[in-house]
Each structure stands twice: as structure tokens, then as C-alpha cells.
Amino acid sequence: MTLGEIRSRIEKIKKEVGDDETQHSMEDALHLDFIKYVSKDGNKELAILAEEILLIDKLPFARWCA
């Protein structure tokens, strides 16, 4: 994941003006993709932290979008 890829995805989010739910979903996806990237390609300490954050997905609760 590069700075250019992140900026591109942010621009795509901005273009979804008026569709808050889509923007929110795209934002969540970017956050998750970044955490996954850090868990695999970040320095060791950051990778460990990112892996811990990814454990949230295993918690048994309903995930809702607005």
C-alpha cells in the first residue's frame, strides 16, 4: 500500500457525495486494508499491534451500518 493508493481511495470516497453509507463503508474498508497492510508489511512492533486489532473481527456481535 502506497501513499498514492491511499490518496486515490480517499478521492473515491469524496466522490460519493450524498451517500453517507457508501462513504462510511469505503472508509471502513480503507481502515481495515491499512491495518492488514501494516500487519504484514509494517515493522515488527507495528505488525504485532495491527494483528491484535484484527482480532476484533472475531468478536461475536452484529456489525451495523447507518
PyMOL Python script that loads the backbone (N, CA, C, O; Angstrom):
from pymol import cmd

cmd.read_pdbstr("""\
ATOM      1  N   MET A   1       0.858  -1.168   0.000  1.00  0.00           N
ATOM      2  CA  MET A   1       0.000   0.000   0.000  1.00  0.00           C
ATOM      3  C   MET A   1       0.903   1.229   0.000  1.00  0.00           C
ATOM      4  O   MET A   1       1.829   1.358   0.801  1.00  0.00           O
ATOM      5  N   THR A   2       0.593   2.118  -0.929  1.00  0.00           N
ATOM      6  CA  THR A   2       1.412   3.319  -1.048  1.00  0.00           C
ATOM      7  C   THR A   2       0.590   4.554  -0.689  1.00  0.00           C
ATOM      8  O   THR A   2      -0.636   4.499  -0.595  1.00  0.00           O
ATOM      9  N   LEU A   3       1.283   5.654  -0.495  1.00  0.00           N
ATOM     10  CA  LEU A   3       0.602   6.913  -0.231  1.00  0.00           C
ATOM     11  C   LEU A   3      -0.325   7.261  -1.396  1.00  0.00           C
ATOM     12  O   LEU A   3      -1.433   7.754  -1.188  1.00  0.00           O
ATOM     13  N   GLY A   4       0.129   7.005  -2.606  1.00  0.00           N
ATOM     14  CA  GLY A   4      -0.700   7.271  -3.781  1.00  0.00           C
ATOM     15  C   GLY A   4      -1.981   6.454  -3.786  1.00  0.00           C
ATOM     16  O   GLY A   4      -3.045   6.967  -4.131  1.00  0.00           O
ATOM     17  N   GLU A   5      -1.886   5.185  -3.405  1.00  0.00           N
ATOM     18  CA  GLU A   5      -3.077   4.329  -3.340  1.00  0.00           C
ATOM     19  C   GLU A   5      -4.050   4.844  -2.280  1.00  0.00           C
ATOM     20  O   GLU A   5      -5.262   4.855  -2.495  1.00  0.00           O
ATOM     21  N   ILE A   6      -3.524   5.263  -1.158  1.00  0.00           N
ATOM     22  CA  ILE A   6      -4.381   5.790  -0.086  1.00  0.00           C
ATOM     23  C   ILE A   6      -5.072   7.060  -0.560  1.00  0.00           C
ATOM     24  O   ILE A   6      -6.280   7.219  -0.380  1.00  0.00           O
ATOM     25  N   ARG A   7      -4.310   7.964  -1.166  1.00  0.00           N
ATOM     26  CA  ARG A   7      -4.896   9.214  -1.652  1.00  0.00           C
ATOM     27  C   ARG A   7      -5.957   8.947  -2.708  1.00  0.00           C
ATOM     28  O   ARG A   7      -6.988   9.618  -2.725  1.00  0.00           O
ATOM     29  N   SER A   8      -5.725   7.986  -3.581  1.00  0.00           N
ATOM     30  CA  SER A   8      -6.691   7.628  -4.612  1.00  0.00           C
ATOM     31  C   SER A   8      -7.990   7.137  -3.989  1.00  0.00           C
ATOM     32  O   SER A   8      -9.077   7.519  -4.421  1.00  0.00           O
ATOM     33  N   ARG A   9      -7.874   6.306  -2.992  1.00  0.00           N
ATOM     34  CA  ARG A   9      -9.076   5.776  -2.340  1.00  0.00           C
ATOM     35  C   ARG A   9      -9.828   6.871  -1.592  1.00  0.00           C
ATOM     36  O   ARG A   9     -11.058   6.867  -1.556  1.00  0.00           O
ATOM     37  N   ILE A  10      -9.097   7.805  -0.998  1.00  0.00           N
ATOM     38  CA  ILE A  10      -9.756   8.937  -0.333  1.00  0.00           C
ATOM     39  C   ILE A  10     -10.505   9.781  -1.347  1.00  0.00           C
ATOM     40  O   ILE A  10     -11.617  10.233  -1.074  1.00  0.00           O
ATOM     41  N   GLU A  11      -9.912  10.000  -2.516  1.00  0.00           N
ATOM     42  CA  GLU A  11     -10.589  10.761  -3.571  1.00  0.00           C
ATOM     43  C   GLU A  11     -11.865  10.050  -4.016  1.00  0.00           C
ATOM     44  O   GLU A  11     -12.876  10.703  -4.273  1.00  0.00           O
ATOM     45  N   LYS A  12     -11.830   8.724  -4.110  1.00  0.00           N
ATOM     46  CA  LYS A  12     -13.033   7.964  -4.475  1.00  0.00           C
ATOM     47  C   LYS A  12     -14.113   8.124  -3.419  1.00  0.00           C
ATOM     48  O   LYS A  12     -15.295   8.232  -3.746  1.00  0.00           O
ATOM     49  N   ILE A  13     -13.714   8.140  -2.155  1.00  0.00           N
ATOM     50  CA  ILE A  13     -14.674   8.347  -1.061  1.00  0.00           C
ATOM     51  C   ILE A  13     -15.309   9.730  -1.192  1.00  0.00           C
ATOM     52  O   ILE A  13     -16.522   9.878  -1.046  1.00  0.00           O
ATOM     53  N   LYS A  14     -14.490  10.735  -1.466  1.00  0.00           N
ATOM     54  CA  LYS A  14     -15.001  12.102  -1.614  1.00  0.00           C
ATOM     55  C   LYS A  14     -16.026  12.209  -2.738  1.00  0.00           C
ATOM     56  O   LYS A  14     -16.955  13.012  -2.648  1.00  0.00           O
ATOM     57  N   LYS A  15     -15.873  11.424  -3.784  1.00  0.00           N
ATOM     58  CA  LYS A  15     -16.764  11.492  -4.943  1.00  0.00           C
ATOM     59  C   LYS A  15     -18.150  10.916  -4.667  1.00  0.00           C
ATOM     60  O   LYS A  15     -19.072  11.132  -5.453  1.00  0.00           O
ATOM     61  N   GLU A  16     -18.307  10.202  -3.584  1.00  0.00           N
ATOM     62  CA  GLU A  16     -19.601   9.614  -3.237  1.00  0.00           C
ATOM     63  C   GLU A  16     -20.449  10.591  -2.409  1.00  0.00           C
ATOM     64  O   GLU A  16     -21.141  10.191  -1.473  1.00  0.00           O
ATOM     65  N   VAL A  17     -20.381  11.867  -2.770  1.00  0.00           N
ATOM     66  CA  VAL A  17     -21.099  12.920  -2.055  1.00  0.00           C
ATOM     67  C   VAL A  17     -22.586  12.586  -1.994  1.00  0.00           C
ATOM     68  O   VAL A  17     -23.191  12.213  -3.000  1.00  0.00           O
ATOM     69  N   GLY A  18     -23.160  12.722  -0.816  1.00  0.00           N
ATOM     70  CA  GLY A  18     -24.585  12.483  -0.640  1.00  0.00           C
ATOM     71  C   GLY A  18     -24.943  11.048  -0.300  1.00  0.00           C
ATOM     72  O   GLY A  18     -26.102  10.751  -0.010  1.00  0.00           O
ATOM     73  N   ASP A  19     -23.969  10.161  -0.331  1.00  0.00           N
ATOM     74  CA  ASP A  19     -24.216   8.758   0.012  1.00  0.00           C
ATOM     75  C   ASP A  19     -23.349   8.394   1.213  1.00  0.00           C
ATOM     76  O   ASP A  19     -22.311   7.745   1.087  1.00  0.00           O
ATOM     77  N   ASP A  20     -23.809   8.831   2.374  1.00  0.00           N
ATOM     78  CA  ASP A  20     -23.034   8.646   3.601  1.00  0.00           C
ATOM     79  C   ASP A  20     -22.735   7.180   3.898  1.00  0.00           C
ATOM     80  O   ASP A  20     -21.646   6.845   4.364  1.00  0.00           O
ATOM     81  N   GLU A  21     -23.700   6.311   3.629  1.00  0.00           N
ATOM     82  CA  GLU A  21     -23.500   4.895   3.931  1.00  0.00           C
ATOM     83  C   GLU A  21     -22.377   4.309   3.074  1.00  0.00           C
ATOM     84  O   GLU A  21     -21.536   3.561   3.572  1.00  0.00           O
ATOM     85  N   THR A  22     -22.367   4.649   1.797  1.00  0.00           N
ATOM     86  CA  THR A  22     -21.295   4.172   0.922  1.00  0.00           C
ATOM     87  C   THR A  22     -19.953   4.746   1.358  1.00  0.00           C
ATOM     88  O   THR A  22     -18.956   4.026   1.415  1.00  0.00           O
ATOM     89  N   GLN A  23     -19.926   6.042   1.665  1.00  0.00           N
ATOM     90  CA  GLN A  23     -18.681   6.657   2.115  1.00  0.00           C
ATOM     91  C   GLN A  23     -18.178   5.987   3.391  1.00  0.00           C
ATOM     92  O   GLN A  23     -16.984   5.729   3.544  1.00  0.00           O
ATOM     93  N   HIS A  24     -19.104   5.714   4.298  1.00  0.00           N
ATOM     94  CA  HIS A  24     -18.724   5.072   5.555  1.00  0.00           C
ATOM     95  C   HIS A  24     -18.164   3.674   5.303  1.00  0.00           C
ATOM     96  O   HIS A  24     -17.154   3.294   5.894  1.00  0.00           O
ATOM     97  N   SER A  25     -18.809   2.917   4.437  1.00  0.00           N
ATOM     98  CA  SER A  25     -18.325   1.566   4.113  1.00  0.00           C
ATOM     99  C   SER A  25     -16.946   1.618   3.458  1.00  0.00           C
ATOM    100  O   SER A  25     -16.070   0.810   3.767  1.00  0.00           O
ATOM    101  N   MET A  26     -16.765   2.577   2.551  1.00  0.00           N
ATOM    102  CA  MET A  26     -15.467   2.723   1.883  1.00  0.00           C
ATOM    103  C   MET A  26     -14.381   3.137   2.884  1.00  0.00           C
ATOM    104  O   MET A  26     -13.242   2.678   2.809  1.00  0.00           O
ATOM    105  N   GLU A  27     -14.754   4.004   3.810  1.00  0.00           N
ATOM    106  CA  GLU A  27     -13.825   4.431   4.859  1.00  0.00           C
ATOM    107  C   GLU A  27     -13.422   3.242   5.727  1.00  0.00           C
ATOM    108  O   GLU A  27     -12.240   3.039   6.003  1.00  0.00           O
ATOM    109  N   ASP A  28     -14.413   2.456   6.156  1.00  0.00           N
ATOM    110  CA  ASP A  28     -14.123   1.272   6.970  1.00  0.00           C
ATOM    111  C   ASP A  28     -13.202   0.304   6.222  1.00  0.00           C
ATOM    112  O   ASP A  28     -12.279  -0.262   6.808  1.00  0.00           O
ATOM    113  N   ALA A  29     -13.458   0.121   4.928  1.00  0.00           N
ATOM    114  CA  ALA A  29     -12.633  -0.786   4.126  1.00  0.00           C
ATOM    115  C   ALA A  29     -11.196  -0.279   4.040  1.00  0.00           C
ATOM    116  O   ALA A  29     -10.255  -1.068   4.125  1.00  0.00           O
ATOM    117  N   LEU A  30     -11.023   1.025   3.874  1.00  0.00           N
ATOM    118  CA  LEU A  30      -9.673   1.591   3.821  1.00  0.00           C
ATOM    119  C   LEU A  30      -8.956   1.390   5.146  1.00  0.00           C
ATOM    120  O   LEU A  30      -7.787   1.004   5.170  1.00  0.00           O
ATOM    121  N   HIS A  31      -9.645   1.650   6.240  1.00  0.00           N
ATOM    122  CA  HIS A  31      -9.036   1.428   7.560  1.00  0.00           C
ATOM    123  C   HIS A  31      -8.596  -0.024   7.712  1.00  0.00           C
ATOM    124  O   HIS A  31      -7.471  -0.295   8.133  1.00  0.00           O
ATOM    125  N   LEU A  32      -9.475  -0.948   7.372  1.00  0.00           N
ATOM    126  CA  LEU A  32      -9.166  -2.367   7.515  1.00  0.00           C
ATOM    127  C   LEU A  32      -8.010  -2.778   6.604  1.00  0.00           C
ATOM    128  O   LEU A  32      -7.109  -3.503   7.026  1.00  0.00           O
ATOM    129  N   ASP A  33      -8.039  -2.318   5.372  1.00  0.00           N
ATOM    130  CA  ASP A  33      -6.954  -2.657   4.445  1.00  0.00           C
ATOM    131  C   ASP A  33      -5.615  -2.125   4.939  1.00  0.00           C
ATOM    132  O   ASP A  33      -4.588  -2.787   4.791  1.00  0.00           O
ATOM    133  N   PHE A  34      -5.625  -0.934   5.525  1.00  0.00           N
ATOM    134  CA  PHE A  34      -4.381  -0.365   6.049  1.00  0.00           C
ATOM    135  C   PHE A  34      -3.868  -1.188   7.227  1.00  0.00           C
ATOM    136  O   PHE A  34      -2.674  -1.473   7.319  1.00  0.00           O
ATOM    137  N   ILE A  35      -4.756  -1.561   8.111  1.00  0.00           N
ATOM    138  CA  ILE A  35      -4.344  -2.374   9.261  1.00  0.00           C
ATOM    139  C   ILE A  35      -3.795  -3.719   8.787  1.00  0.00           C
ATOM    140  O   ILE A  35      -2.790  -4.198   9.312  1.00  0.00           O
ATOM    141  N   LYS A  36      -4.446  -4.327   7.801  1.00  0.00           N
ATOM    142  CA  LYS A  36      -3.940  -5.593   7.251  1.00  0.00           C
ATOM    143  C   LYS A  36      -2.562  -5.397   6.620  1.00  0.00           C
ATOM    144  O   LYS A  36      -1.678  -6.238   6.780  1.00  0.00           O
ATOM    145  N   TYR A  37      -2.382  -4.296   5.909  1.00  0.00           N
ATOM    146  CA  TYR A  37      -1.088  -3.995   5.296  1.00  0.00           C
ATOM    147  C   TYR A  37      -0.003  -3.890   6.368  1.00  0.00           C
ATOM    148  O   TYR A  37       1.066  -4.485   6.239  1.00  0.00           O
ATOM    149  N   VAL A  38      -0.285  -3.136   7.415  1.00  0.00           N
ATOM    150  CA  VAL A  38       0.701  -2.963   8.484  1.00  0.00           C
ATOM    151  C   VAL A  38       0.991  -4.297   9.166  1.00  0.00           C
ATOM    152  O   VAL A  38       2.130  -4.564   9.550  1.00  0.00           O
ATOM    153  N   SER A  39      -0.038  -5.138   9.318  1.00  0.00           N
ATOM    154  CA  SER A  39       0.165  -6.423   9.990  1.00  0.00           C
ATOM    155  C   SER A  39       1.101  -7.336   9.204  1.00  0.00           C
ATOM    156  O   SER A  39       1.751  -8.209   9.780  1.00  0.00           O
ATOM    157  N   LYS A  40       1.168  -7.134   7.893  1.00  0.00           N
ATOM    158  CA  LYS A  40       2.019  -7.980   7.049  1.00  0.00           C
ATOM    159  C   LYS A  40       3.335  -7.314   6.670  1.00  0.00           C
ATOM    160  O   LYS A  40       4.369  -7.977   6.585  1.00  0.00           O
ATOM    161  N   ASP A  41       3.297  -5.993   6.442  1.00  0.00           N
ATOM    162  CA  ASP A  41       4.465  -5.309   5.896  1.00  0.00           C
ATOM    163  C   ASP A  41       5.048  -4.226   6.788  1.00  0.00           C
ATOM    164  O   ASP A  41       6.025  -3.578   6.411  1.00  0.00           O
ATOM    165  N   GLY A  42       4.470  -4.018   7.958  1.00  0.00           N
ATOM    166  CA  GLY A  42       4.980  -2.995   8.854  1.00  0.00           C
ATOM    167  C   GLY A  42       6.156  -3.517   9.658  1.00  0.00           C
ATOM    168  O   GLY A  42       6.492  -4.700   9.603  1.00  0.00           O
ATOM    169  N   ASN A  43       6.778  -2.608  10.409  1.00  0.00           N
ATOM    170  CA  ASN A  43       7.860  -3.083  11.274  1.00  0.00           C
ATOM    171  C   ASN A  43       7.283  -4.037  12.312  1.00  0.00           C
ATOM    172  O   ASN A  43       6.071  -4.062  12.528  1.00  0.00           O
ATOM    173  N   LYS A  44       8.123  -4.804  12.938  1.00  0.00           N
ATOM    174  CA  LYS A  44       7.665  -5.902  13.800  1.00  0.00           C
ATOM    175  C   LYS A  44       6.693  -5.437  14.887  1.00  0.00           C
ATOM    176  O   LYS A  44       5.648  -6.055  15.091  1.00  0.00           O
ATOM    177  N   GLU A  45       7.033  -4.361  15.577  1.00  0.00           N
ATOM    178  CA  GLU A  45       6.174  -3.881  16.667  1.00  0.00           C
ATOM    179  C   GLU A  45       4.809  -3.439  16.138  1.00  0.00           C
ATOM    180  O   GLU A  45       3.777  -3.790  16.712  1.00  0.00           O
ATOM    181  N   LEU A  46       4.800  -2.670  15.046  1.00  0.00           N
ATOM    182  CA  LEU A  46       3.522  -2.249  14.470  1.00  0.00           C
ATOM    183  C   LEU A  46       2.732  -3.436  13.936  1.00  0.00           C
ATOM    184  O   LEU A  46       1.506  -3.460  14.050  1.00  0.00           O
ATOM    185  N   ALA A  47       3.402  -4.403  13.365  1.00  0.00           N
ATOM    186  CA  ALA A  47       2.721  -5.589  12.841  1.00  0.00           C
ATOM    187  C   ALA A  47       2.009  -6.337  13.970  1.00  0.00           C
ATOM    188  O   ALA A  47       0.880  -6.795  13.796  1.00  0.00           O
ATOM    189  N   ILE A  48       2.655  -6.459  15.101  1.00  0.00           N
ATOM    190  CA  ILE A  48       2.045  -7.141  16.250  1.00  0.00           C
ATOM    191  C   ILE A  48       0.801  -6.379  16.707  1.00  0.00           C
ATOM    192  O   ILE A  48      -0.233  -6.985  16.989  1.00  0.00           O
ATOM    193  N   LEU A  49       0.901  -5.057  16.779  1.00  0.00           N
ATOM    194  CA  LEU A  49      -0.247  -4.246  17.190  1.00  0.00           C
ATOM    195  C   LEU A  49      -1.402  -4.387  16.194  1.00  0.00           C
ATOM    196  O   LEU A  49      -2.559  -4.531  16.589  1.00  0.00           O
ATOM    197  N   ALA A  50      -1.077  -4.344  14.915  1.00  0.00           N
ATOM    198  CA  ALA A  50      -2.106  -4.469  13.885  1.00  0.00           C
ATOM    199  C   ALA A  50      -2.786  -5.836  13.946  1.00  0.00           C
ATOM    200  O   ALA A  50      -4.005  -5.929  13.797  1.00  0.00           O
ATOM    201  N   GLU A  51      -2.014  -6.886  14.163  1.00  0.00           N
ATOM    202  CA  GLU A  51      -2.590  -8.227  14.273  1.00  0.00           C
ATOM    203  C   GLU A  51      -3.570  -8.299  15.431  1.00  0.00           C
ATOM    204  O   GLU A  51      -4.606  -8.955  15.328  1.00  0.00           O
ATOM    205  N   GLU A  52      -3.254  -7.635  16.526  1.00  0.00           N
ATOM    206  CA  GLU A  52      -4.170  -7.619  17.676  1.00  0.00           C
ATOM    207  C   GLU A  52      -5.468  -6.910  17.318  1.00  0.00           C
ATOM    208  O   GLU A  52      -6.548  -7.378  17.678  1.00  0.00           O
ATOM    209  N   ILE A  53      -5.375  -5.792  16.618  1.00  0.00           N
ATOM    210  CA  ILE A  53      -6.578  -5.053  16.221  1.00  0.00           C
ATOM    211  C   ILE A  53      -7.457  -5.913  15.321  1.00  0.00           C
ATOM    212  O   ILE A  53      -8.682  -5.869  15.430  1.00  0.00           O
ATOM    213  N   LEU A  54      -6.850  -6.689  14.441  1.00  0.00           N
ATOM    214  CA  LEU A  54      -7.619  -7.533  13.530  1.00  0.00           C
ATOM    215  C   LEU A  54      -8.424  -8.605  14.264  1.00  0.00           C
ATOM    216  O   LEU A  54      -9.366  -9.157  13.697  1.00  0.00           O
ATOM    217  N   LEU A  55      -8.074  -8.905  15.499  1.00  0.00           N
ATOM    218  CA  LEU A  55      -8.820  -9.887  16.288  1.00  0.00           C
ATOM    219  C   LEU A  55     -10.245  -9.412  16.593  1.00  0.00           C
ATOM    220  O   LEU A  55     -11.109 -10.220  16.933  1.00  0.00           O
ATOM    221  N   ILE A  56     -10.485  -8.123  16.473  1.00  0.00           N
ATOM    222  CA  ILE A  56     -11.825  -7.580  16.702  1.00  0.00           C
ATOM    223  C   ILE A  56     -12.841  -8.271  15.797  1.00  0.00           C
ATOM    224  O   ILE A  56     -13.985  -8.491  16.195  1.00  0.00           O
ATOM    225  N   ASP A  57     -12.421  -8.612  14.581  1.00  0.00           N
ATOM    226  CA  ASP A  57     -13.339  -9.259  13.633  1.00  0.00           C
ATOM    227  C   ASP A  57     -13.898 -10.564  14.167  1.00  0.00           C
ATOM    228  O   ASP A  57     -14.957 -11.004  13.719  1.00  0.00           O
ATOM    229  N   LYS A  58     -13.225 -11.184  15.099  1.00  0.00           N
ATOM    230  CA  LYS A  58     -13.663 -12.469  15.638  1.00  0.00           C
ATOM    231  C   LYS A  58     -14.652 -12.312  16.797  1.00  0.00           C
ATOM    232  O   LYS A  58     -15.235 -13.297  17.251  1.00  0.00           O
ATOM    233  N   LEU A  59     -14.844 -11.080  17.274  1.00  0.00           N
ATOM    234  CA  LEU A  59     -15.779 -10.865  18.382  1.00  0.00           C
ATOM    235  C   LEU A  59     -17.211 -11.071  17.887  1.00  0.00           C
ATOM    236  O   LEU A  59     -17.576 -10.596  16.812  1.00  0.00           O
ATOM    237  N   PRO A  60     -18.025 -11.788  18.684  1.00  0.00           N
ATOM    238  CA  PRO A  60     -19.382 -12.125  18.237  1.00  0.00           C
ATOM    239  C   PRO A  60     -20.406 -11.021  18.535  1.00  0.00           C
ATOM    240  O   PRO A  60     -21.111 -11.075  19.543  1.00  0.00           O
ATOM    241  N   PHE A  61     -20.478 -10.030  17.654  1.00  0.00           N
ATOM    242  CA  PHE A  61     -21.526  -9.031  17.765  1.00  0.00           C
ATOM    243  C   PHE A  61     -21.909  -8.576  16.364  1.00  0.00           C
ATOM    244  O   PHE A  61     -21.119  -8.666  15.425  1.00  0.00           O
ATOM    245  N   ALA A  62     -23.129  -8.089  16.247  1.00  0.00           N
ATOM    246  CA  ALA A  62     -23.642  -7.641  14.940  1.00  0.00           C
ATOM    247  C   ALA A  62     -22.953  -6.344  14.542  1.00  0.00           C
ATOM    248  O   ALA A  62     -22.781  -5.439  15.359  1.00  0.00           O
ATOM    249  N   ARG A  63     -22.568  -6.271  13.299  1.00  0.00           N
ATOM    250  CA  ARG A  63     -21.973  -5.056  12.767  1.00  0.00           C
ATOM    251  C   ARG A  63     -23.032  -4.359  11.914  1.00  0.00           C
ATOM    252  O   ARG A  63     -23.627  -4.964  11.022  1.00  0.00           O
ATOM    253  N   TRP A  64     -23.255  -3.086  12.203  1.00  0.00           N
ATOM    254  CA  TRP A  64     -24.304  -2.334  11.519  1.00  0.00           C
ATOM    255  C   TRP A  64     -23.715  -1.134  10.807  1.00  0.00           C
ATOM    256  O   TRP A  64     -22.744  -0.537  11.273  1.00  0.00           O
ATOM    257  N   CYS A  65     -24.299  -0.787   9.694  1.00  0.00           N
ATOM    258  CA  CYS A  65     -24.012   0.470   9.019  1.00  0.00           C
ATOM    259  C   CYS A  65     -25.234   1.352   9.137  1.00  0.00           C
ATOM    260  O   CYS A  65     -26.357   0.867   9.273  1.00  0.00           O
ATOM    261  N   ALA A  66     -25.005   2.645   9.084  1.00  0.00           N
ATOM    262  CA  ALA A  66     -26.117   3.597   9.209  1.00  0.00           C
ATOM    263  C   ALA A  66     -27.098   3.459   8.061  1.00  0.00           C
ATOM    264  O   ALA A  66     -28.092   4.183   8.008  1.00  0.00           O
TER     265      ALA A  66
END
""", "prot")
cmd.dss("prot")
cmd.show_as("cartoon", "prot")
cmd.util.cbc("prot")
cmd.orient("prot")
